[in-house]
Amino acid sequence: MEVPTRLPLTRRDWPQALQELAQQLDDGRIYDRDLSGLSVALDAVLEAYNRRPYVRLRAADERRAIWGRRHPSR
């Protein structure tokens, strides 16, 4: 007998999966006792995301744009 296995999510699946996670958090469908483990996993995801060169460059560009609006040239 073959045991079905779950296929890993693809890059196209992640936005919907994260939206569903956010909705479950908002609806209270994730237990408080599970939030600590979820926090650790989300921190790891954000750290990996921020290590991407494109993300760092884009964030730097956005900071420069915001800084320029707050402090116009004299």
C-alpha positions in Angstrom: 0.0 0.0 0.0 1.4 3.4 -1.0 1.2 6.2 1.6 0.4 9.5 0.0 3.0 12.2 0.7 2.4 15.9 0.6 4.3 17.8 -2.1 6.3 20.8 -1.0 4.8 24.2 -1.7 6.0 25.9 -4.9 6.9 29.6 -5.2 3.5 30.2 -6.6 1.8 28.6 -3.6 3.5 30.7 -0.9 1.5 34.0 -1.2 -1.8 32.2 -0.8 -0.4 30.0 2.0 0.8 33.0 3.9 -2.5 34.9 3.4 -4.3 31.8 4.8 -1.9 31.8 7.8 -2.6 35.5 8.4 -6.3 34.9 8.3 -6.1 31.9 10.7 -4.1 34.1 13.1 -6.7 36.9 12.8 -9.5 34.4 13.4 -7.9 32.9 16.4 -7.6 29.4 14.8 -4.0 29.1 15.9 -3.5 28.3 19.5 -1.5 30.7 21.7 0.7 27.7 22.7 1.7 27.4 19.1 2.7 31.1 18.6 6.2 30.7 20.0 7.1 28.0 17.5 5.5 30.0 14.7 7.4 33.1 15.7 10.7 31.2 15.5 9.8 29.9 12.0 8.7 33.3 10.8 11.9 34.9 12.1 13.9 32.4 10.1 11.8 33.2 7.0 12.3 36.9 7.4 16.1 36.5 7.9 16.4 34.4 4.8 14.2 36.9 2.8 16.4 39.8 4.0 19.6 38.0 2.9 18.4 38.2 -0.7 20.5 40.9 -2.5 17.5 42.3 -4.4 15.6 42.8 -1.2 18.5 44.6 0.5 19.0 46.9 -2.5 15.3 47.7 -2.8 15.1 48.5 0.9 18.1 50.8 0.6 16.4 52.6 -2.3 13.2 53.0 -0.3 15.1 54.3 2.7 16.8 56.9 0.5 13.5 57.9 -1.1 11.9 58.4 2.4 15.0 60.2 3.8 14.9 62.6 0.8 11.3 63.5 1.3 11.9 64.1 5.0 15.1 66.2 4.5 14.8 68.1 1.3 18.0 69.6 -0.2 18.9 73.0 1.1 
